[in-house]
């Protein structure tokens, strides 16, 4: 059991690293295409990346279609809502504050999970609190005033927390690869539908953003989100949220290595607190 939990935690850590470096790719991609087009294409690419692995292991006779479609639709809608609200909110607030507010899903997961019977326990709460404190040091600067977009980003954090809990609910009921595929298709379809109405995207724009889209589709979606679904079959939702929140330190590392951004002492202290939060959760069962 401990070995399986350890493998799940390792998969979540890999997903966090992939997502952290995806911030660099997303920043580059946004220079050429709109957010809904970017999300729509990358989730479609992620679905195409995962499809051969799904076809290699078709659903068994006991795996009903209705639970798979219900779970995939629920997780896909939550993912689309979170990504869309976050992107809209970023327009009206700073990137640092958006990163911090989004990371508050670390707290919303155990809070909302109480209604579903998930009991984080003292270690889970302590780990989440350390992770939030670390996010604050890593993301928030001198300006702590409320901006118009902060409410939208806060709503996105709630949606991401709901997504984590929905994945935990459905990943144990259906094949995780099939669940991930349906989720990607739902999110891609909704994103592309909105992009068709609100954005103008040319083939040349997509070609210019090919690199970021390939990373975002194959790595961030095809690999990262699939690893999340597979890992959450074993990991407690609160522990999973704390581990996935490590995407923020990985994003800072990606900015340092690839964009020449500076890692301040404050940022390093924030990374240390987030790591302490993870270790607190993993010191024992997060549900205790």
DRENDRENMAR-167511 format. One line per 3 residues: number of its first residue (from 0); their letters; for each residue x, y, z of C-alpha. Coordinates in Angstrom, 1 decimal. Example, Ala and Ser with C-alpha at 12.3 -4.5 7.8 and 13.67 -1.06 7.14 Angstrom:
0> as> 12.3/-4.5/7.8; 13.7/-1.1/7.1
This chain:
0> xxx> 0.0/0.0/0.0; 2.8/2.4/0.9; 4.6/1.6/-2.3
3> xxx> 1.5/2.4/-4.3; 1.0/5.6/-2.5; 4.7/6.5/-3.1
6> xxx> 4.3/5.9/-6.8; 1.2/8.1/-6.9; 3.0/10.9/-5.1
9> xxx> 5.9/10.6/-7.6; 3.5/10.9/-10.5; 1.9/14.0/-9.0
12> xxx> 5.3/15.5/-8.5; 6.1/14.9/-12.2; 2.8/16.5/-13.2
15> xxx> 3.6/19.5/-11.1; 7.0/19.9/-12.7; 5.5/19.6/-16.2
18> xxx> 2.8/22.2/-15.4; 5.4/24.6/-13.8; 7.5/24.7/-16.9
21> xxx> 4.3/25.0/-19.0; 3.9/28.6/-17.7; 6.9/29.5/-19.8
24> xxx> 5.3/27.9/-22.8; 1.9/29.5/-22.2; 3.5/32.9/-21.9
27> xxx> 5.1/32.4/-25.3; 2.0/31.0/-26.9; -0.2/33.9/-25.7
30> xxx> 1.9/36.2/-27.9; 0.4/34.7/-31.0; -3.1/33.2/-30.2
33> xxx> -5.9/33.9/-27.8; -6.4/32.0/-24.6; -9.4/29.9/-25.7
36> xxx> -7.8/29.0/-28.9; -4.6/28.0/-27.1; -6.5/25.9/-24.6
39> xxx> -8.7/24.3/-27.2; -5.9/23.3/-29.5; -3.6/22.0/-26.7
42> xxx> -6.4/19.9/-25.1; -7.3/18.5/-28.5; -3.6/17.7/-29.0
45> xxx> -3.5/16.1/-25.5; -6.4/13.9/-26.4; -4.7/12.9/-29.7
48> xxx> -1.6/12.0/-27.7; -3.4/9.9/-25.2; -5.7/8.2/-27.8
51> xxx> -3.2/5.4/-28.9; -2.7/4.3/-25.3; -6.5/4.2/-24.8
54> xxx> -7.0/2.1/-27.9; -4.3/-0.3/-26.8; -6.4/-1.0/-23.7
57> xxx> -10.0/-0.9/-24.6; -12.7/-0.8/-22.0; -13.6/-4.1/-20.4
60> xxx> -17.2/-5.5/-20.5; -17.8/-4.4/-16.9; -16.8/-0.8/-17.6
63> xxx> -20.1/1.0/-18.3; -20.2/3.9/-20.7; -22.5/6.0/-18.6
66> xxx> -20.2/6.5/-15.6; -17.3/7.2/-17.9; -19.2/9.9/-19.8
69> xxx> -20.6/11.4/-16.6; -17.1/11.5/-14.9; -15.4/12.8/-18.0
72> xxx> -18.0/15.5/-18.6; -17.9/16.6/-14.9; -14.1/16.8/-14.8
75> xxx> -13.9/18.4/-18.2; -16.4/21.2/-17.4; -14.6/21.9/-14.1
78> xxx> -11.3/22.1/-15.8; -12.7/24.4/-18.6; -14.3/26.7/-16.0
81> xxx> -11.1/26.9/-13.9; -8.9/27.7/-16.9; -11.3/30.2/-18.4
84> xxx> -12.0/32.1/-15.2; -8.3/32.2/-14.4; -7.4/33.6/-17.9
87> xxx> -10.1/36.2/-17.7; -9.0/37.3/-14.3; -5.4/37.6/-15.2
90> xxx> -6.3/40.4/-17.6; -7.4/42.5/-14.6; -4.8/41.6/-12.0
93> xxx> -1.1/40.9/-11.7; 0.4/37.6/-12.6; 1.9/37.2/-9.1
96> xxx> -1.4/37.7/-7.4; -3.1/35.5/-9.8; -0.7/32.7/-9.1
99> xxx> -1.2/33.1/-5.4; -5.0/33.2/-5.5; -5.1/30.2/-7.9
102> xxx> -2.9/28.3/-5.5; -5.6/28.7/-2.8; -7.2/25.6/-4.2
105> xxx> -4.8/23.9/-1.8; -7.1/25.1/1.0; -10.4/24.8/-0.9
108> xxx> -9.8/21.1/-1.6; -9.9/20.0/2.1; -12.7/22.5/2.8
111> xxx> -14.9/21.3/0.0; -13.8/17.7/0.6; -15.4/17.7/4.1
114> xxx> -18.8/17.7/2.4; -17.8/14.6/0.5; -16.4/12.7/3.5
117> xxx> -12.7/13.4/2.9; -11.1/14.2/6.3; -7.7/15.8/5.8
120> xxx> -6.6/15.5/9.4; -4.0/17.7/11.2; -1.1/16.8/8.9
123> xxx> -3.2/17.6/5.9; -4.3/21.0/7.2; -0.8/21.9/8.4
126> xxx> 0.7/20.9/5.0; -1.9/23.0/3.2; -1.3/26.0/5.5
129> xxx> 2.5/25.8/4.9; 1.9/25.6/1.1; -0.3/28.7/1.1
132> xxx> 2.3/30.6/3.2; 4.9/29.5/0.7; 2.8/30.6/-2.2
135> xxx> 2.4/34.0/-0.6; 6.2/34.5/-0.4; 6.7/33.2/-3.9
138> xxx> 3.9/35.1/-5.6; 2.7/38.2/-3.7; 4.8/41.4/-3.9
141> xxx> 4.3/44.8/-2.1; 0.9/45.5/-3.8; -1.7/43.6/-1.9
144> xxx> -4.7/45.7/-2.9; -7.7/44.1/-4.5; -7.9/44.2/-8.3
147> xxx> -11.1/43.7/-10.4; -9.8/40.4/-11.7; -9.1/38.9/-8.2
150> xxx> -12.6/37.7/-7.8; -12.5/35.8/-11.1; -9.2/34.2/-10.2
153> xxx> -10.6/33.2/-6.8; -13.5/31.6/-8.6; -11.1/29.7/-10.8
156> xxx> -9.3/28.4/-7.7; -12.6/27.0/-6.4; -13.2/25.3/-9.8
159> xxx> -9.7/23.8/-9.7; -10.4/22.4/-6.2; -13.7/20.9/-7.5
162> xxx> -11.7/19.4/-10.4; -9.3/17.7/-8.0; -12.2/16.3/-5.9
165> xxx> -14.1/15.1/-9.0; -11.0/13.3/-10.3; -10.6/11.7/-6.9
168> xxx> -14.3/10.6/-7.1; -14.3/9.2/-10.6; -10.7/7.9/-11.0
171> xxx> -11.5/4.9/-8.8; -14.7/4.0/-10.7; -13.5/4.0/-14.3
174> xxx> -10.2/3.5/-16.2; -8.2/6.6/-15.6; -6.9/6.8/-19.1
177> xxx> -10.4/6.7/-20.5; -11.5/9.3/-18.0; -8.6/11.6/-18.9
180> xxx> -9.4/11.3/-22.6; -13.1/12.2/-22.2; -12.1/15.1/-20.0
183> xxx> -9.7/16.4/-22.6; -12.3/16.2/-25.4; -14.9/18.0/-23.3
186> xxx> -12.5/20.8/-22.4; -11.2/21.1/-25.9; -14.7/21.3/-27.4
189> xxx> -15.8/24.0/-25.0; -12.7/26.1/-25.4; -12.8/25.9/-29.2
192> xxx> -16.5/26.8/-29.2; -15.8/29.9/-27.2; -12.7/30.8/-29.3
195> xxx> -14.8/30.6/-32.5; -17.1/33.3/-31.1; -14.8/35.6/-29.2
198> xxx> -11.4/35.2/-31.0; -9.9/35.4/-34.4; -7.2/32.8/-35.1
201> xxx> -5.2/32.4/-38.3; -3.2/29.4/-39.4; -0.1/31.6/-39.4
204> xxx> -0.8/32.4/-35.7; -1.0/28.7/-34.8; 2.2/28.0/-36.7
207> xxx> 4.0/30.8/-34.9; 2.9/29.3/-31.5; 3.6/25.7/-32.6
210> xxx> 6.4/25.2/-30.0; 4.4/26.3/-27.0; 1.3/24.5/-28.2
213> xxx> 3.2/21.2/-28.7; 4.6/21.4/-25.2; 1.2/22.5/-23.7
216> xxx> -0.6/19.7/-25.6; 1.7/16.7/-25.4; 3.5/17.4/-22.1
219> xxx> 1.1/19.5/-20.0; -2.2/17.9/-21.1; -1.3/14.5/-22.6
222> xxx> 1.2/13.6/-19.9; 0.6/15.9/-16.9; -3.2/15.7/-16.6
225> xxx> -3.2/12.0/-17.3; -0.6/11.4/-14.5; -2.9/13.4/-12.2
228> xxx> -5.9/11.2/-13.0; -3.8/8.0/-12.6; -2.2/9.1/-9.4
231> xxx> -5.4/10.3/-7.7; -6.6/6.7/-7.6; -4.3/6.2/-4.7
234> xxx> -3.5/9.7/-3.3; -5.7/11.5/-0.7; -7.2/14.7/-2.3
237> xxx> -5.5/17.1/0.2; -2.1/15.5/-0.3; -2.6/15.6/-4.1
240> xxx> -3.5/19.3/-4.0; -0.4/20.2/-2.0; 1.9/18.2/-4.3
243> xxx> 0.3/19.7/-7.4; 0.7/23.2/-6.0; 4.5/22.6/-6.4
246> xxx> 3.9/23.8/-10.0; 4.5/27.3/-8.6; 8.1/26.6/-7.5
249> xxx> 8.7/24.8/-10.8; 7.3/27.8/-12.7; 9.8/30.0/-10.8
252> xxx> 12.6/27.6/-11.7; 11.5/27.5/-15.3; 11.5/31.3/-15.4
255> xxx> 15.0/31.4/-13.9; 16.4/28.7/-16.3; 14.7/29.7/-19.5
258> xxx> 13.7/33.3/-19.2; 16.6/34.7/-17.1; 14.2/35.7/-14.3
261> xxx> 15.7/36.3/-10.8; 15.1/34.0/-7.9; 15.1/36.2/-4.8
264> xxx> 15.6/35.1/-1.3; 11.9/35.7/-0.6; 11.0/33.3/-3.5
267> xxx> 13.5/30.7/-2.3; 12.0/30.9/1.2; 8.5/30.4/-0.3
270> xxx> 9.7/27.3/-2.2; 11.1/26.0/1.1; 7.8/26.5/2.9
273> xxx> 6.0/24.7/0.1; 8.4/21.8/0.3; 7.8/21.8/4.1
276> xxx> 4.1/21.5/3.4; 4.6/18.5/1.2; 6.9/16.8/3.7
279> xxx> 4.3/17.5/6.5; 1.6/15.8/4.4; 3.8/12.9/3.6
282> xxx> 5.2/12.4/7.2; 2.1/10.4/7.8; -1.2/9.7/6.2
285> xxx> -2.7/13.1/5.2; -6.1/11.9/6.4; -4.9/11.4/10.0
